[in-house]
Amino acid sequence: MGSSHEPASAVVTKRMRHEIRGIQMASRRRVAFRRCLSAAAGAALSLVACGHASSQTLSDALVRVYQTNPQLNAQRAQLRVTDESVPQALSGYRPQVSAGLSGGINPVTTVLADGSIMSATLRPWIAGVTITQPLFNGFKTASSVRQAESQVRSGREALRMVEQNVFVLAVTAYMNVVADQALVEAPGMGCARPMGDDTSSSAGSRAAFAPAEFR
């Protein structure tokens, strides 16, 4: 009679294949994210590409990109959301206060010994305040705080990576536009440039705004 269980080598092989597929999928997601990032940076630099490089310095262009780039704004908003997880986790150390109030109407009828009837309407009400201060919860709050702080640090590094990629694209596109303008304005080159040079320069400018993968 053979064993119904799979050999250990087969199990290890399946696990390795699963891990390799996970790594490949993560790599594809990173490539797609970088392409979207490049497209967003190109859209933010469209003003520079339209001929404003001569009237803007590189610092002005970078400030404009930092303030208006949608990818940066979205990443900063996501970081603000992540920052809120820290005070939420710290709330586990703080006391909890709850208050309650209840009331009602209770009619009462009583028959006395002489046969007379006495009735009254009672209006009872109850108010209370409860304060609960956790003393020990099995280090649950401490673990939640460490997790929230780690998420905040991860979010800051992600924002820094996005800023770096966007600024690299901004500087590259700005310098390409400046170089093309200097070539056009050079003496004897403004009107006598061959058509092939125009095509090459335009292609280079378009390539500056095309999606690119950073290595």
Secondary structure, 3 states (H helix, E strand, C coil): CCCCCCCHHHHHHHHHHHHHHHHHHHHHHHHHHHHHHHHHHHHHCHHHHHHHCCCCCHHHHHHHHHHHCHHHHHHHHHHHHHHCHHHHHHHHHCCEEEEEEEECCEEEEEECCCCCEEEEEECCEEEEEEEECCCCCCCHHHHHHHHHHHHHHHHHHHHHHHHHHHHHHHHHHHHHHHHHHHHHCCCCCCCCCCHHHHHHHHHHHHHHHCCCCCC
